[in-house]
Amino acid sequence: MLFARIVLLIQIAVLLVLGLAYFIRPEEMASFSGALLMGNAAVTEVRAYYGGLQLGLAAYLAMALLRMDLLRPALLLLVLLYSVLALARVAGLWLDGGAQQTFNLYALLLEVVSAALAWWALRGLAR
């Protein structure tokens, strides 16, 4: 159970930092992936979706630290979310010729490690 809580704490920290960065500096954060935000609507979209979604997920994980009945669902959410993100990213790298996409390779590493840690923590709870 301690390992599961540590995994959640790490995820909360990562999601808070990234969520705040996307919310406060959407243009700069989007440029890391090579995206160019062409208007105010695009900036708002990055702020809301990348910033808001990550901040909301961090808030849910924080609630799971306080309520034991949410610990297992939070870990399951992380396994599913990061697994699907990793699979979609691998598909994108394959479809879009991703050998030179350093940003996406680092993001894939983060997603695979996060999914694996959440899965390991979830398995630990089953024992």
N, C-alpha and C positions, 0 to 999 in steps of 0.2 A: 504494500500500500504506500509505503514511503517513496518507492521508485515512481509510482504512478503520479504522486503529488509533485515530485521533482520534474517529471516530464511536463506536467501542466504548467508549472511555474516557468520553465524554460519557454514553452510555447506562448504563454501570456507575455513574457518580456519581448520575444521576437515580434509577435503580432502588434503589441503596443508601439514598439519602435517603428516598424514598417507602416502601420496604420497612421500614426502621427506624421511620419515623413510624407506619405502620399497625400494626407489631408493638408498639411502646411505648405509643402513644396511639390505640387503635382507635376509641374513642367519638368523640373529637374529629375524627379524620380522616373517619369515616363521616358526621359532621354536615355537613361541607363540601358533600356531595352531597345533603343533606337526609334522609339515612337515619337512622333511630332504631333503635338496637340495644336490643331489648326484654328481653334476658336474657343470662345467662352464656354460653349456647351460641352466641348471635349474636356476642358479643364474641370468643369463641374462633374462630369461623368467619372473622371479619374479620382477626384476628391471623394465623391460619394461611394463609388463601387470599391476601389482599391483601399481607400482610407477608411470609409465607414464600415465596410464589411469586415475588415481585419480588426477594427476596434470593437465591433459587435461580437465577433468571435472571441476576442480576448475577455470581454465582459462575461460571456457565457462560461468560459473556462474558469474565471475567477469565482463565479457562483458555484461551479462544480467543486472547487476547493473548500467551500464553506458548507456545502450540502452533499453528504456522502451518497445520497440516492442519484446524484447527477454525475458521479465520478465515472462509472462505466459508460453511460451514454456519451459523455464528453470524449472519452478515449476512442470509442467506436466512431464518433463523428470525425475525429482527427485521422483515424486510419482510412476511412472512406474518402474524406476530402483530399488528403495528400496523395492517396493512391490514384484517384481519378485525375488529379492535377498532373501527377508524374506520367501517367499513361497518355494523357492529352498532349503533354509537352514532348514526349518521345515521338508521338505521331506527328506533331508539328515539326519537330526537327527532321524527321524522315521526309515528310512531304515538302518542306521548305528548304531542304539542303542545309541542315544545321551544323555541319562540322565546324563552321567558323563563328558560331553564335555563343560566345563566351558567357554572356549574361544568362542565356537559357540553360547552359550546362551547369552553372552555379545554382540556378534556381532548381534544376532537376535534382542536384545533389541534396539541397535543403529539403525538398519534398520527399525523396526516398528515405533519407535519414529520419525525418520527422514521422513518416508513416511507420517505419520499422520500430522506432522507439515507442510510439503509441501502441503498436501491436504487441510489443514485448511487455509493456506495462499492463495491457489488457489481459494478456495471458497470465501474468503474475497475480492478477485479481481473481482469476478462476481457480487458483489453487487454494 
